[in-house]
């Protein structure tokens, strides 16, 4: 007890500042590391969830969702597949394996939506419309304005690249 009373004002201020500094560093570093981990998985194969979708001589930039299905799809890239025409608004391809899925009714489909149907079918939509079907969202083409012209109306070859 006697030693504490002998602490001067300066010593107490230094002790308080050191305690505040330690508290700030320990909580601040944890939050910074956590935020960085949410943006970019450290030490993971997946450094960016941006991909290119190539149809003929047209290149479309796309961004994948942050979900298990999209991450598993990303790991399959590069991938060149034949996509079949369906309903005048979509192209699809059945993968050789199932991906994790979390199907939900999406309601409105937009040109450029990249979806997973029934755990094993990749669907690329090139027209806007309403749908009662359930899908797991894989991603979205960012520049889809000329997608319909690029894919045409028949079966096509599409390349997905990292």
N, C-alpha and C positions, 0 to 999 in steps of 0.2 A: 504493500500500500504506500509506503513511504516513497518508493521510487517513482510511482505514478505522480505524486504531488510535486516531485522535483522536475517533471517534464515542463519545459518552457513552452511558450506559445508557438515558437517557431518549430520545435520538435513535434508538437501536436498537429500543426498544419501539414508538416511533411508526412506524418503518419496517415492522416486523412487523405492526402493527395495520392500516396502510394496505394492505399486501399481502393480509392476510386479508380485509379489507373488499372490496377489488377482486375477489378470488376468489369470495367469497360472493355479491356482487351479480351478477357475470357468470354464474355457474352457477345461482343461484337464479332470476333473471329468465328464463332459458331454459326451465327446468322449469315455471315458472308459466305462461308463454305456451303451451307445448306442451300442458299439461293443459287450459287453457282452450280451445284449438283442438279438442281431442278432444270436449269437451262441446257446443260451439256453434260451427259453422263461421263464422268472421268474414268479413263481406263477402259471404256467400252468401245466396241466396234462401231457403234452408231455415234458419229460425231455431228452429223447434220441430217435432218429428216427431209431435206430438199432433194428432189429427183428430177430427171428429165424424161419426158415421154415423147418418143420419136415415132411419127407416123409419116411414112414416105420421106419427103425432104423437109417436113415441118417439125420443129422442135418446140415442145410445150414445157414450161417450167411448172412444177407441182410441189406442193408441200404435203407431207404425210401427217396424219394425226398422231397424237401422243397416246397410243394404246398398243396392246400386245399384238393385235392383228397387223397393224401397220409396221411395227418393229420386226415381226417375223417376215413380212413381205419384203421389207428393206433388205434383210439378210439374204434374200434369194437373188438380189440384183447383182450383176446385170441379167436381164431376162428378156428373151425375144420369143414372142408367142403369136399364134394366129388367133385373132378375136373374131368371133362369129356375130353376124348381124342378128338383131332381134327387135321387132316392133317398130322399126324406123326411128328409134331414139337411143339405142344402146348397143354396145359391143360387149361380148362376154367370152371368157375362157375358163374352163375347168382346170384347176391346178391338179397336180398329181398327189397332193396331200391336203389335209385340213389345217387351217390356221385357227388360232384362238378367236372366238367371236363373241360379240355382245350385241346381237341383233335388236334393232329398235325400229319402229315405224317412223319413217322420216317425213312422210307427208309430201313435201315438195322436193322434187329432184331438179337440180340445176345442171346445165351443160358444164362439163368439166368435173362433175363429181366422180370420184373413184371409190367404189364400194366393194364389199365382200358379201356375197349372198350364199347362204347355206354352208358356211365354213370353208368352202373349197372353190368358189367361183368368183373370179375378179370381173367386175362390171365397170365399164367406162361409159358414162352417159354423155351424149352429145346434143341433146335437146332438153328444154325445160318442160316439166309436166308434173301432175299430181300422181302419187302412187300410194296404194294401200299395203305394199310389200314392206317387209322388215329387212334391214341391212345393217352391217357393221361398217361404219365409215372408215375408209383407208386414207383418203386425202382429197385434194382439190387442185385442179389445174388453175394456175393464177392468171393465165392469158388465154382464155377459152373462146375468144370471139370468132376465130376461124376454124374451130375444131370440127364443126359439122361438115364443112367443105373438105377438110383434110381426110376425114374418115370415110366419106362417101356412103354408099348404101349397101355394099357387099361385105364379105369377109375380108379382113385386112391383117397385115403383119404389123405388130407394134413392139417397139423396144423400150424397156424401162431401164434407166441407168442412174447410178448414184451421181 
